[in-house]
Amino acid sequence: MKKLIKNVVMLDMTAATLESVEGLTVNNAVRVFVTASTRPLLGHIQFGNLVSIIEIPDGASASSINGSVTIDGNYESSLEGKQTYFMINGSLLIKNDVTPETLSRIFSAGGDINGSITLPDTLTALCPMLNIKVNGSINAYPSDSLLYTGDITVNNGFLSGLPENAKITAAKPGNVFIAPDTDPKLFSRHISELYVFGDTIVPSALCDVFYKAARLYEKVTVIPEGFVYSDKPLTINRAGIYTLKGKSLYTPHNIVFKDGFTENQINQLDFRLETEKAAIVPDCIVDAVFDRIKADGFYTYQGKLVTVNDEMNVNKLNHGETAVCSYLINQDALLSIPEDMTAEEIEQTIGEIFLYGDIALREAHVSAIKEKIVIEEGNLIIDDTSEDEAESDRNDDDDAASGYDIVIGNAVEFKL
């Protein structure tokens, strides 16, 4: 029996037998896992485009994990004594209750980390010895520090609960928020060293005390004096406009004003807004808000603003109708353009496009849609289904013509 495996990320041959590889062809494999016992079986397989072969101890298994992994002192018990080679497609955090002996047992078969690894400084030298390959940054923190894995709000109450001269480590995805009313003397008394692998939000008045303690930090956002930090995107609609009265808000996200405002409404309010990203406002209130908003980019739109948060189709109007809608396509969202929509209809019905997610469209739509895009941080997904199906049919015909009885294609992981 002739078998074909094509386009596989991880081919697990740790339990393969002569029978399972008989008549096998493998095309486009990223990693093939073998043991000393199963390695000779490679000679019975016809390979094409093989990236790497990884040998692990006899009796060990290979485990592919997609996403972030945290290893603490109790992690070893979940393995139930099994030797495992870990292929982690994400970040790895090792807590400081993990001893060198424990880490050696967990990674006794080695590992491959396709992302960053954050670990105590006492364990960094063990990684190459344990055959742990890290395809990302290596972040070491003091093993005697207090480790936090979530967001930290540093205020007087938080500081009072710490011992004096404490070392603090904030691991990703956690961020550090320093409250504006934090007592600088209390901060200096309780935090002697600060290691931040996420983002730090610090009021301008507390910059000196922060930088004095900070030994490692990545992105630091300084909040102007008198501003309040908001961790959420600001989407202002007609019902919520008056909540801005007298406010000074700072956000790292977009500021979006929905349609339907008048300059008179804006002029009644006293507010200031600041963002590291974009301010998106209807063109009818530009003059009223321009001096109140500080943004990395200031963009306007016409007509109604439609926010796309998941999947949405452009509303194709009936003949003769015109209604301009602009589209804000958020990250991980998809806007689809109807197949039968013409360039003229796109011009009449679609205003500005603020693209952070994806747009699905036909090749014939690309030119007209690109003219509408103001912010382009997402992707255009061009649908050539007919050509793809024809190519797929040709490939299937080729496989059948080659006489394969079994064809397995496009697998993330396959075990022989």
Secondary structure, 3 states (H helix, E strand, C coil): CCEEEEEEEEEECCCCCHHHHCCEEEEEEEEEEECCCCHHHHHHCEEEEEEEEEECCCCCEEEEEECCEEECCCHHHHHCCCCEEEEEECCEEECCCCCHHHHHHHCCCCEEECCCEEEEHHHCCHHHHCCEEECCCEEEECCCCEEECCCEEECHHHHHCCCCCEEEEECCCCCEEECCCCCHHHHHHHEEEEEECCEEEEEHHHHHHHHHHEEECCEEEEECCCCEECCCCEEECCCCHHHHCCCEEEECCCEEECCCCCHHHHHCCCCEEEECCEEEEEHHHHHHHHHHEECCEEEEECCEEEEECCEEECCCCCCCCCCCEEEEECCCCEEECCCCCCHHHHHHHEEEEEECCEEEECHHHHHHHHCCEEEECCEEEECCHHHHHHHHHHHHHHHHHCCCCEEEEEEEEEEC
